C-alpha cells in the first residue's frame, strides 16, 4: 500500500455532490488516497470525474453499500482510515413511488458502513463524516430557521430514511465511541446536477422550449446552496469539526419555486438571446406533490462561528455559473438525458 497520510472512502462519489467532494479532496490533498465507492445507479456517472480519474491518489470501486461483504472488502483492501458518506437515494418523488429502496440504501447501507468502521478502527485518528439533509427537520412556517437542535420531523419516505440513518450515526457515537461527524445541508445546485432535479430540469426544458412544470402554486420555499460551497464545507467539517457534533450547511438563499423559475427564465432569455418573457411563457402548474414541505431554511451560524465557513458566492452568481456550465456541456447533458452515459460503465463494470 502506498504511503498516504489518510485513506478516505467517499461513498456516492460518482454522484452530483460526491463528485465535487472527490474532485476537491484529490486536488487539495495529494497525500490522501481517495477511494470512490459508488453503485453507479441512474444518478452515478463516472463522466463527472473524467478530469481526475487518472490521478495517482484516486481509486474507484463499484459496490453497493447494502452488500456488507463488499463494504468489508473495500475497507480491508485499502486500509480505510476515514469515511465521507454521501451515498443515498435522494429524490423525494422516487421515494413516494418506492420507499423500500430508500430504506435499504439510506438505512441498511449506512449501518453497514458504521458497523464496518467500528470493527476496523480499534485505535488511531479516524473520522466518519455522514452527510445528510435539512429535510429531516420537516417543514417550517413563514418564520424560523432549522438549527442543529431542531427536532426531527420527516415528512416523506426519503427524509424518514435519512433521519433514521442520522440517528444510527449518533447512536454509534454514543454507544461505541465511533468518531462521527454529521452535516445537514440545504438544496444543492451547480454543475453535473442530474436533470430530474428542479434547476437542471428547468434549464434543460427552457433550452428546448418544453413546459416548465411547477408543483401547486409554486410557493414552496427552499434555501439554495452552491455545490462547490457545500464541498468546501464538508472538507472543513471533516478536518476541523468536533467529534460527535452535527453542523448545518446553508446557502442563506431563500426562494420560492416560482420566484426561482421566473429568475431562471429571465437569465436564460439573456444568455440565449431570446425576448424577455419568452421562456416564462413555458411555465405550467401541475398537481402538488404528496406531503410537499412548505419551507426549508438553514441556520448555518454554528458552522461559521466555530469553523469560519460561509458561502463564497451569491445565489445569482452561482446560478449564472451553473447555467453557463450546462449550456457549455451539452454532450454531458445529452448523454445523461438519453441514458447513454451508462454504456461506458456497463462495459467496464458490468452495468448496475
VOGU-827216 format. One record per atom (N, C-alpha, C): residue in one letter; x, y, z. Coordinates in pm, whole numbers, padded with zeros to 5 digits, always signed. Layout:
// VOGU-827216
AXYZ/...
//
This chain:
// VOGU-827216
X+00084-00119+00000/X+00000+00000+00000/X+00088+00125+00000/X+00055+00219-00088/X+00131+00344-00094/X+00123+00418+00038/X+00221+00503+00060/X+00230+00574+00188/X+00147+00703+00183/X+00018+00689+00207/X-00072+00804+00213/X-00101+00840+00358/X-00117+00969+00384/X-00147+01014+00520/X-00284+00967+00566/X-00381+00971+00475/X-00516+00922+00506/X-00565+00845+00385/X-00651+00749+00410/X-00713+00670+00303/X-00864+00680+00322/X-00923+00771+00247/X-01062+00811+00270/X-01155+00741+00172/X-01255+00674+00226/X-01361+00614+00144/X-01472+00718+00129/X-01497+00760+00005/X-01607+00852-00025/X-01716+00771-00092/X-01828+00751-00024/X-01937+00675-00084/X-02024+00769-00168/X-02073+00717-00280/X-02153+00802-00369/X-02070+00905-00441/X-01943+00875-00462/X-01851+00972-00519/X-01868+00999-00667/X-01952+00922-00735/X-01978+00948-00876/X-02106+01028-00896/X-02172+01060-00786/X-02295+01138-00793/X-02269+01287-00798/X-02375+01363-00788/X-02367+01508-00801/X-02277+01571-00695/X-02317+01564-00570/X-02238+01624-00462/X-02108+01546-00442/X-02118+01414-00446/X-02000+01331-00421/X-01885+01358-00517/X-01916+01379-00645/X-01810+01403-00742/X-01737+01534-00713/X-01810+01634-00664/X-01745+01761-00628/X-01655+01743-00505/X-01700+01661-00411/X-01618+01634-00292/X-01492+01557-00331/X-01508+01453-00413/X-01393+01374-00458/X-01292+01462-00530/X-01339+01543-00623/X-01250+01630-00701/X-01174+01727-00609/X-01246+01785-00515/X-01183+01882-00424/X-01074+01817-00339/X-01104+01700-00285/X-01006+01631-00200/X-00884+01586-00280/X-00908+01533-00400/X-00796+01487-00483/X-00700+01601-00515/X-00755+01716-00547/X-00671+01828-00589/X-00605+01900-00471/X-00675+01904-00357/X-00621+01977-00241/X-00531+01893-00153/X-00543+01759-00163/X-00467+01672-00072/X-00405+01555-00150/X-00300+01580-00225/X-00235+01472-00299/X-00176+01365-00209/X-00164+01395-00080/X-00112+01298+00017/X-00223+01210+00074/X-00347+01229+00027/X-00458+01143+00067/X-00491+01047-00047/X-00521+00922-00014/X-00579+00831-00111/X-00730+00845-00103/X-00794+00874-00215/X-00939+00888-00219/X-00997+00769-00293/X-01075+00689-00222/X-01139+00571-00279/X-01287+00603-00299/X-01327+00611-00424/X-01464+00643-00461/X-01543+00513-00474/X-01638+00491-00384/X-01724+00373-00389/X-01863+00414-00432/X-01908+00361-00544/X-02038+00401-00597/X-02105+00282-00663/X-02235+00270-00644/X-02313+00162-00705/X-02336+00187-00853/X-02321+00312-00896/X-02347+00353-01034/X-02491+00322-01074/X-02584+00375-00994/X-02724+00370-01032/X-02748+00480-01135/X-02873+00513-01159/X-02904+00612-01262/X-02837+00747-01235/X-02815+00783-01109/X-02758+00914-01077/X-02606+00912-01063/X-02545+00795-01068/X-02399+00785-01061/X-02339+00788-01200/X-02244+00875-01221/X-02192+00895-01357/X-02042+00922-01349/X-01962+00828-01396/X-01817+00844-01392/X-01768+00956-01482/X-01852+01000-01577/X-01815+01115-01660/X-01804+01242-01576/X-01858+01239-01455/X-01844+01354-01364/X-01700+01373-01318/X-01616+01270-01337/X-01481+01272-01281/X-01372+01246-01385/X-01403+01269-01510/X-01304+01239-01614/X-01176+01320-01599/X-01185+01438-01537/X-01067+01524-01524/X-00971+01478-01414/X-01015+01385-01328/X-00929+01343-01217/X-00909+01192-01210/X-00971+01117-01299/X-00972+00972-01285/X-00835+00907-01300/X-00739+00979-01359/X-00605+00921-01377/X-00505+00968-01270/X-00552+01045-01173/X-00462+01090-01067/X-00414+00972-00983/X-00291+00979-00934/X-00229+00867-00864/X-00295+00838-00730/X-00364+00936-00674/X-00426+00915-00542/X-00575+00887-00553/X-00621+00839-00670/X-00763+00810-00691/X-00783+00662-00723/X-00883+00603-00659/X-00925+00467-00691/X-01077+00465-00700/X-01130+00374-00783/X-01275+00358-00792/X-01313+00214-00765/X-01419+00195-00687/X-01473+00062-00661/X-01623+00065-00682/X-01672-00019-00770/X-01816-00029-00793/X-01874-00127-00692/X-01939-00075-00590/X-02002-00160-00489/X-02136-00101-00448/X-02219-00187-00392/X-02345-00147-00331/X-02326-00155-00181/X-02344-00044-00110/X-02318-00044+00035/X-02419-00130+00111/X-02526-00173+00046/X-02619-00267+00108/X-02553-00404+00122/X-02451-00431+00043/X-02376-00557+00048/X-02265-00544+00152/X-02289-00597+00270/X-02195-00583+00381/X-02059-00641+00348/X-02055-00754+00281/X-01927-00817+00248/X-01845-00729+00155/X-01912-00664+00059/X-01842-00574-00034/X-01782-00455+00041/X-01856-00403+00137/X-01805-00292+00218/X-01682-00336+00297/X-01689-00453+00359/X-01576-00505+00436/X-01452-00522+00348/X-01472-00573+00228/X-01359-00598+00138/X-01290-00469+00096/X-01367-00363+00073/X-01307-00234+00037/X-01227-00178+00155/X-01281-00187+00275/X-01208-00142+00393/X-01075-00215+00406/X-01077-00346+00387/X-00956-00425+00403/X-00857-00403+00290/X-00907-00391+00168/X-00821-00374+00051/X-00739-00246+00060/X-00803-00137+00105/X-00736-00006+00106/X-00698+00042+00246/X-00722-00040+00348/X-00692+00000+00486/X-00754+00139+00514/X-00882+00148+00493/X-00954+00275+00503/X-00939+00335+00643/X-00900+00463+00646/X-00884+00533+00774/X-01001+00626+00805/X-01076+00665+00702/X-01183+00762+00720/X-01294+00737+00618/X-01413+00784+00651/X-01527+00773+00560/X-01596+00909+00547/X-01627+00947+00424/X-01719+01057+00400/X-01837+00994+00326/X-01949+00984+00394/X-02062+00904+00346/X-02169+00992+00282/X-02172+00989+00148/X-02271+01064+00072/X-02368+00975-00005/X-02338+00847-00018/X-02423+00758-00099/X-02564+00755-00042/X-02661+00787-00125/X-02801+00788-00080/X-02894+00794-00199/X-03010+00732-00182/X-03122+00760-00271/X-03181+00892-00221/X-03202+00989-00312/X-03231+01123-00264/X-03349+01195-00329/X-03416+01130-00422/X-03523+01201-00492/X-03658+01171-00425/X-03724+01276-00375/X-03847+01259-00298/X-03955+01186-00378/X-03976+01227-00502/X-04079+01164-00584/X-04055+01013-00597/X-03930+00975-00617/X-03898+00832-00629/X-03925+00760-00497/X-03901+00827-00385/X-03925+00763-00254/X-04074+00740-00230/X-04158+00829-00283/X-04302+00812-00269/X-04349+00692-00351/X-04289+00675-00467/X-04327+00564-00556/X-04274+00430-00505/X-04154+00431-00442/X-04095+00305-00397/X-04005+00327-00276/X-04061+00328-00155/X-03982+00361-00036/X-03879+00257+00004/X-03898+00130-00031/X-03810+00026+00022/X-03665+00043-00024/X-03644+00087-00147/X-03507+00109-00194/X-03437+00215-00110/X-03512+00313-00063/X-03456+00418+00022/X-03420+00362+00160/X-03504+00273+00210/X-03473+00207+00338/X-03343+00127+00325/X-03329+00054+00217/X-03212-00033+00201/X-03084+00048+00188/X-03082+00143+00095/X-02958+00220+00074/X-02929+00314+00189/X-03028+00393+00228/X-03004+00501+00323/X-02993+00452+00467/X-03063+00345+00501/X-03059+00295+00639/X-02965+00175+00649/X-02996+00068+00579/X-02914-00053+00589/X-02771-00027+00540/X-02759+00044+00428/X-02626+00076+00376/X-02544+00157+00474/X-02608+00254+00538/X-02537+00337+00636/X-02493+00255+00756/X-02579+00167+00804/X-02543+00083+00918/X-02429-00012+00881/X-02430-00063+00760/X-02318-00148+00716/X-02185-00073+00724/X-02185+00051+00680/X-02063+00132+00685/X-02022+00160+00829/X-02118+00195+00913/X-02089+00223+01054/X-02032+00100+01123/X-02095-00013+01100/X-02051-00137+01164/X-01910-00175+01119/X-01884-00161+00990/X-01752-00196+00937/X-01645-00102+00990/X-01677+00028+00997/X-01582+00124+01055/X-01554+00089+01200/X-01657+00058+01276/X-01640+00022+01417/X-01549-00100+01433/X-01569-00198+01347/X-01491-00322+01358/X-01346-00304+01317/X-01319-00206+01229/X-01183-00186+01177/X-01103-00083+01254/X-01170+00015+01314/X-01098+00125+01379/X-01090+00102+01530/X-00996+00023+01571/X-00980-00006+01713/X-00899+00102+01785/X-00816+00173+01709/X-00736+00281+01767/X-00692+00374+01655/X-00637+00489+01691/X-00586+00581+01590/X-00680+00696+01562/X-00640+00779+01465/X-00713+00900+01429/X-00804+00871+01311/X-00936+00870+01332/X-01032+00838+01228/X-01149+00936+01231/X-01217+00946+01117/X-01338+01028+01107/X-01440+00956+01020/X-01563+00947+01070/X-01676+00902+00990/X-01768+01022+00975/X-01763+01086+00855/X-01844+01205+00829/X-01968+01165+00749/X-02082+01180+00812/X-02210+01144+00750/X-02276+01270+00696/X-02307+01270+00567/X-02368+01386+00502/X-02518+01364+00489/X-02596+01453+00549/X-02741+01438+00550/X-02807+01563+00493/X-02935+01580+00521/X-03017+01681+00457/X-03100+01760+00558/X-03141+01880+00520/X-03229+01958+00607/X-03372+01903+00608/X-03403+01814+00516/X-03540+01763+00507/X-03579+01677+00627/X-03479+01632+00705/X-03510+01553+00824/X-03583+01637+00929/X-03571+01769+00921/X-03632+01857+01021/X-03779+01884+00995/X-03830+01842+00879/X-03970+01865+00849/X-03993+01994+00774/X-04097+02066+00810/X-04136+02185+00736/X-04149+02305+00830/X-04102+02421+00784/X-04113+02545+00859/X-04234+02626+00812/X-04281+02714+00901/X-04380+02813+00862/X-04311+02931+00797/X-04373+03047+00803/X-04317+03165+00737/X-04194+03220+00810/X-04176+03182+00935/X-04062+03233+01012/X-03984+03117+01072/X-03865+03149+01123/X-03784+03049+01190/X-03681+02985+01099/X-03582+02919+01160/X-03475+02852+01087/X-03446+02717+01152/X-03399+02623+01073/X-03353+02496+01127/X-03217+02516+01193/X-03205+02475+01317/X-03075+02471+01383/X-03039+02325+01410/X-02918+02304+01459/X-02874+02168+01489/X-02957+02105+01602/X-03029+02186+01677/X-03111+02135+01788/X-03259+02121+01751/X-03294+02152+01626/X-03432+02136+01582/X-03472+01989+01586/X-03590+01961+01641/X-03638+01823+01648/X-03662+01768+01507/X-03634+01641+01491/X-03658+01577+01362/X-03809+01556+01340/X-03853+01579+01219/X-03994+01564+01185/X-04008+01533+01036/X-03951+01421+00989/X-03951+01391+00845/X-04092+01369+00793/X-04114+01411+00666/X-04248+01407+00608/X-04259+01318+00484/X-04149+01266+00433/X-04152+01181+00314/X-04071+01055+00343/X-04092+00948+00266/X-04009+00829+00285/X-03859+00860+00271/X-03824+00951+00180/X-03684+00990+00167/X-03631+01051+00296/X-03698+01155+00346/X-03647+01222+00466/X-03654+01131+00588/X-03753+01040+00592/X-03760+00945+00704/X-03640+00850+00702/X-03599+00808+00581/X-03484+00718+00572/X-03355+00789+00609/X-03343+00917+00572/X-03224+00993+00610/X-03223+01021+00760/X-03340+01050+00816/X-03347+01073+00961/X-03304+00948+01037/X-03348+00833+00988/X-03308+00708+01052/X-03158+00688+01046/X-03098+00715+00931/X-02952+00699+00920/X-02880+00796+01013/X-02931+00919+01025/X-02871+01016+01117/X-02873+00963+01261/X-02986+00905+01300/X-02997+00852+01436/X-02900+00737+01459/X-02882+00653+01359/X-02785+00544+01372/X-02643+00598+01386/X-02611+00702+01312/X-02478+00762+01322/X-02450+00808+01465/X-02544+00882+01521/X-02523+00933+01657/X-02529+00820+01760/X-02609+00715+01732/X-02613+00601+01823/X-02479+00529+01827/X-02412+00518+01712/X-02280+00455+01709/X-02176+00541+01781/X-02196+00671+01781/X-02107+00759+01857/X-02127+00738+02006/X-02251+00741+02050/X-02279+00731+02194/X-02257+00590+02248/X-02286+00488+02168/X-02275+00350+02215/X-02134+00295+02203/X-02069+00324+02090/X-01940+00261+02062/X-01823+00361+02056/X-01852+00488+02080/X-01748+00594+02069/X-01690+00602+01928/X-01768+00568+01827/X-01720+00583+01691/X-01701+00732+01662/X-01588+00772+01604/X-01559+00915+01583/X-01638+00973+01466/X-01762+01008+01490/X-01851+01056+01384/X-01860+01208+01383/X-01889+01260+01266/X-01928+01399+01245/X-02044+01397+01147/X-02135+01494+01156/X-02250+01493+01069/X-02278+01633+01019/X-02327+01642+00896/X-02368+01771+00840/X-02502+01755+00770/X-02587+01856+00785/X-02718+01857+00720/X-02726+01980+00631/X-02745+01957+00502/X-02737+02068+00407/X-02873+02102+00348/X-02881+02223+00293/X-03000+02265+00219/X-02988+02221+00074/X-03083+02259-00010/X-03084+02218-00150/X-02957+02261-00222/X-02893+02167-00289/X-02772+02197-00367/X-02807+02226-00513/X-02721+02303-00576/X-02731+02326-00720/X-02591+02348-00773/X-02573+02330-00903/X-02442+02352-00963/X-02420+02259-01081/X-02294+02250-01125/X-02260+02167-01240/X-02279+02019-01208/X-02299+01938-01310/X-02312+01792-01300/X-02437+01747-01224/X-02537+01836-01212/X-02658+01802-01138/X-02749+01717-01225/X-02797+01604-01173/X-02881+01514-01253/X-03011+01584-01291/X-03052+01575-01416/X-03161+01658-01469/X-03301+01631-01416/X-03319+01538-01320/X-03452+01522-01263/X-03480+01629-01158/X-03377+01694-01106/X-03394+01794-01002/X-03435+01929-01062/X-03489+02017-00980/X-03557+02137-01027/X-03474+02224-01121/X-03358+02270-01076/X-03282+02368-01156/X-03232+02308-01287/X-03165+02193-01287/X-03120+02140-01417/X-03237+02102-01508/X-03349+02057-01450/X-03465+02025-01532/X-03517+02150-01601/X-03525+02260-01525/X-03575+02384-01584/X-03479+02439-01690/X-03349+02430-01665/X-03252+02475-01764/X-03269+02397-01893/X-03281+02266-01881/X-03296+02181-01999/X-03425+02212-02073/X-03536+02225-01999/X-03664+02249-02064/X-03671+02388-02127/X-03613+02487-02061/X-03610+02622-02119/X-03531+02619-02250/X-03416+02554-02247/X-03330+02548-02365/X-03403+02485-02483/X-03487+02385-02455/X-03555+02312-02562/X-03702+02353-02576/X-03739+02462-02510/X-03873+02519-02519/X-03981+02417-02484/X-03956+02343-02375/X-04053+02247-02323/X-04125+02308-02203/X-04242+02256-02166/X-04314+02309-02049/X-04229+02305-01922/X-04250+02405-01836/X-04179+02414-01708/X-04278+02382-01598/X-04283+02255-01552/X-04384+02214-01455/X-04354+02265-01314/X-04450+02333-01253/X-04435+02386-01118/X-04539+02321-01028/X-04495+02259-00918/X-04589+02197-00825/X-04679+02300-00759/X-04809+02270-00749/X-04903+02354-00676/X-04904+02497-00725/X-04887+02590-00630/X-04883+02732-00662/X-04741+02784-00682/X-04644+02696-00657/X-04504+02739-00670/X-04455+02820-00553/X-04529+02814-00441/X-04493+02899-00327/X-04412+02825-00220/X-04369+02702-00249/X-04280+02631-00156/X-04143+02698-00157/X-04084+02711-00040/X-03961+02788-00024/X-03844+02695+00010/X-03732+02716-00059/X-03611+02639-00033/X-03491+02732-00021/X-03393+02686+00058/X-03265+02755+00073/X-03166+02686-00019/X-03102+02762-00108/X-03018+02703-00212/X-02869+02721-00183/X-02795+02610-00194/X-02653+02606-00162/X-02574+02561-00285/X-02478+02643-00327/X-02393+02609-00441/X-02310+02487-00405/X-02309+02385-00490/X-02249+02257-00457/X-02100+02269-00426/X-02030+02362-00489/X-01887+02377-00459/X-01866+02437-00321/X-01961+02520-00277/X-01955+02568-00138/X-01984+02454-00041/X-02076+02368-00078/X-02104+02252+00007/X-01981+02162+00019/X-01912+02140-00093/X-01791+02057-00089/X-01685+02119+00003/X-01674+02251-00001/X-01576+02318+00087/X-01619+02305+00233/X-01750+02307+00260/X-01799+02290+00397/X-01769+02150+00447/X-01790+02049+00362/X-01760+01911+00401/X-01611+01896+00431/X-01528+01952+00347/X-01383+01950+00370/X-01348+02014+00504/X-01411+02127+00534/X-01385+02199+00659/X-01429+02119+00780/X-01550+02064+00774/X-01602+01987+00887/X-01520+01860+00908/X-01485+01794+00800/X-01405+01671+00810/X-01275+01698+00885/X-01209+01808+00854/X-01078+01835+00915/X-01086+01904+01050/X-01187+01989+01067/X-01185+02076+01185/X-01308+02066+01275/X-01413+02000+01229/X-01532+01987+01311/X-01507+01899+01432/X-01590+01916+01534/X-01574+01839+01657/X-01640+01702+01644/X-01575+01602+01701/X-01630+01467+01701/X-01761+01467+01780/X-01860+01396+01724/X-01989+01385+01791/X-02082+01502+01769/X-02043+01594+01681/X-02124+01714+01656/X-02184+01710+01516/X-02296+01781+01501/X-02357+01800+01369/X-02350+01947+01333/X-02342+01975+01203/X-02331+02112+01153/X-02428+02131+01038/X-02509+02236+01046/X-02598+02271+00936/X-02521+02352+00832/X-02545+02321+00704/X-02478+02391+00594/X-02586+02451+00505/X-02590+02583+00498/X-02692+02650+00418/X-02633+02755+00326/X-02712+02793+00226/X-02666+02892+00129/X-02713+03032+00159/X-02798+03048+00264/X-02853+03178+00301/X-02927+03240+00183/X-03000+03157+00110/X-03073+03200-00010/X-03210+03136-00012/X-03309+03205+00038/X-03445+03153+00035/X-03520+03206-00087/X-03572+03114-00165/X-03650+03149-00284/X-03772+03059-00291/X-03887+03116-00330/X-03998+03029-00366/X-03966+02966-00500/X-04028+02852-00526/X-04001+02784-00652/X-04037+02870-00773/X-04148+02941-00765/X-04190+03021-00879/X-04099+03142-00897/X-04051+03202-00787/X-03956+03312-00800/X-03827+03263-00866/X-03781+03147-00824/X-03658+03091-00879/X-03673+03065-01029/X-03783+03002-01068/X-03802+02967-01208/X-03817+03093-01293/X-03888+03191-01241/X-03901+03317-01316/X-03766+03385-01336/X-03683+03385-01230/X-03549+03444-01242/X-03465+03365-01342/X-03476+03233-01335/X-03400+03147-01426/X-03444+03170-01570/X-03573+03190-01591/X-03623+03219-01726/X-03563+03348-01780/X-03559+03450-01695/X-03502+03578-01735/X-03354+03564-01768/X-03283+03489-01683/X-03140+03467-01704/X-03115+03391-01834/X-03195+03288-01858/X-03179+03208-01979/X-03214+03289-02104/X-03317+03373-02095/X-03351+03459-02210/X-03232+03546-02249/X-03163+03600-02148/X-03047+03685-02174/X-02935+03604-02238/X-02907+03486-02184/X-02794+03406-02232/X-02821+03343-02368/X-02949+03317-02399/X-02984+03254-02526/X-03027+03355-02632/X-03028+03484-02594/X-03065+03587-02690/X-03212+03588-02725/X-03296+03548-02629/X-03439+03546-02653/X-03505+03674-02600/X-03626+03697-02645/X-03702+03812-02595/X-03737+03790-02448/X-03731+03895-02369/X-03764+03885-02228/X-03908+03837-02211/X-03926+03732-02132/X-04058+03676-02109/X-04089+03555-02195/X-04005+03529-02295/X-04030+03416-02384/X-04026+03282-02310/X-03926+03265-02227/X-03913+03138-02153/X-04018+03127-02043/X-04053+03239-01978/X-04153+03236-01871/X-04289+03190-01922/X-04314+03208-02050/X-04442+03164-02107/X-04456+03013-02106/X-04347+02942-02081/X-04348+02796-02078/X-04393+02741-01942/X-04405+02827-01841/X-04440+02783-01706/X-04582+02724-01706/X-04594+02607-01644/X-04724+02543-01629/X-04733+02484-01489/X-04852+02491-01430/X-04871+02444-01293/X-04931+02303-01294/X-04873+02216-01208/X-04918+02077-01203/X-04960+02043-01061/X-05029+01931-01047/X-05077+01888-00915/X-04962+01878-00816/X-04985+01929-00697/X-04878+01934-00597/X-04834+01795-00555/X-04708+01786-00516/X-04650+01661-00467/X-04714+01625-00331/X-04736+01496-00307/X-04788+01450-00179/X-04690+01482-00067/X-04740+01539+00042/X-04655+01569+00157/X-04548+01672+00128/X-04578+01768+00040/X-04479+01866-00003/X-04452+01968+00109/X-04331+01965+00166/X-04297+02057+00275/X-04300+02201+00226/X-04350+02289+00311/X-04372+02428+00270/X-04242+02507+00261/X-04159+02497+00363/X-04041+02584+00366/X-03927+02517+00440/X-03807+02527+00382/X-03683+02488+00449/X-03594+02612+00459/X-03529+02630+00571/X-03433+02739+00585/X-03331+02702+00692/X-03205+02713+00659/X-03095+02668+00745/X-03033+02784+00822/X-03009+02760+00951/X-02925+02848+01031/X-02785+02785+01034/X-02692+02844+00959/X-02556+02788+00949/X-02457+02863+01038/X-02509+02933+01139/X-02421+03018+01222/X-02322+02935+01303/X-02357+02815+01344/X-02263+02731+01419/X-02140+02701+01335/X-02164+02666+01209/X-02053+02636+01118/X-01965+02758+01096/X-02027+02874+01082/X-01949+02997+01061/X-01874+03037+01188/X-01943+03031+01302/X-01881+03076+01428/X-01769+02984+01475/X-01788+02853+01460/X-01689+02757+01508/X-01575+02734+01409/X-01610+02725+01280/X-01512+02681+01181/X-01482+02784+01074/X-01552+02898+01077/X-01521+03007+00985/X-01572+02989+00844/X-01664+02894+00824/X-01716+02871+00688/X-01838+02957+00660/X-01847+03008+00539/X-01969+03072+00491/X-01968+03065+00338/X-02085+03080+00275/X-02089+03071+00129/X-01996+03170+00063/X-01936+03128-00049/X-01837+03213-00115/X-01898+03305-00220/X-02018+03268-00272/X-02080+03349-00377/X-02230+03360-00350/X-02293+03457-00413/X-02438+03473-00402/X-02509+03370-00489/X-02637+03353-00464/X-02716+03261-00546/X-02719+03306-00691/X-02732+03435-00714/X-02736+03486-00850/X-02607+03454-00925/X-02493+03470-00857/X-02364+03437-00919/X-02353+03286-00946/X-02392+03207-00847/X-02383+03063-00863/X-02476+03010-00970/X-02597+03070-00978/X-02691+03024-01081/X-02641+03058-01220/X-02580+03175-01235/X-02525+03212-01365/X-02414+03117-01406/X-02326+03080-01311/X-02220+02983-01339/X-02279+02846-01376/X-02386+02810-01307/X-02450+02682-01332/X-02510+02676-01472/X-02582+02781-01511/X-02641+02787-01644/X-02531+02781-01750/X-02424+02857-01728/X-02314+02857-01825/X-02256+02717-01841/X-02244+02644-01729/X-02187+02509-01737/X-02277+02418-01819/X-02406+02421-01791/X-02498+02333-01863/X-02503+02368-02012/X-02500+02496-02044/X-02503+02535-02185/X-02373+02499-02258/X-02263+02491-02183/X-02132+02462-02243/X-02097+02313-02241/X-02181+02233-02178/X-02152+02089-02167/X-02271+02008-02218/X-02309+02041-02340/X-02427+01978-02398/X-02409+01828-02418/X-02287+01784-02446/X-02263+01641-02465/X-02293+01565-02337/X-02249+01619-02222/X-02277+01556-02092/X-02427+01549-02068/X-02496+01660-02093/X-02641+01666-02072/X-02712+01566-02162/X-02674+01561-02289/X-02740+01471-02384/X-02722+01325-02344/X-02602+01290-02298/X-02578+01153-02259/X-02655+01114-02134/X-02669+01208-02042/X-02744+01180-01920/X-02893+01168-01949/X-02946+01262-02026/X-03090+01259-02054/X-03129+01141-02142/X-03037+01094-02225/X-03067+00979-02312/X-03036+00846-02244/X-02956+00850-02137/X-02915+00728-02069/X-02790+00665-02127/X-02733+00722-02233/X-02617+00661-02298/X-02490+00668-02213/X-02492+00754-02109/X-02375+00762-02020/X-02350+00629-01950/X-02453+00543-01942/X-02438+00414-01876/X-02351+00316-01956/X-02341+00341-02087/X-02274+00243-02172/X-02130+00219-02129/X-02061+00325-02089/X-01920+00311-02051/X-01904+00217-01933/X-01980+00241-01827/X-01956+00157-01711/X-02025+00022-01721/X-02121+00008-01813/X-02176-00125-01837/X-02068-00216-01896/X-01982-00157-01979/X-01871-00232-02037/X-01761-00256-01933/X-01729-00148-01857/X-01615-00155-01764/X-01651-00228-01633/X-01774-00211-01586/X-01805-00258-01452/X-01931-00346-01446/X-01982-00387-01559/X-02095-00476-01558/X-02228-00409-01531/X-02236-00282-01566/X-02364-00209-01553/X-02402-00188-01409/X-02529-00207-01376/X-02579-00177-01243/X-02551-00291-01148/
//
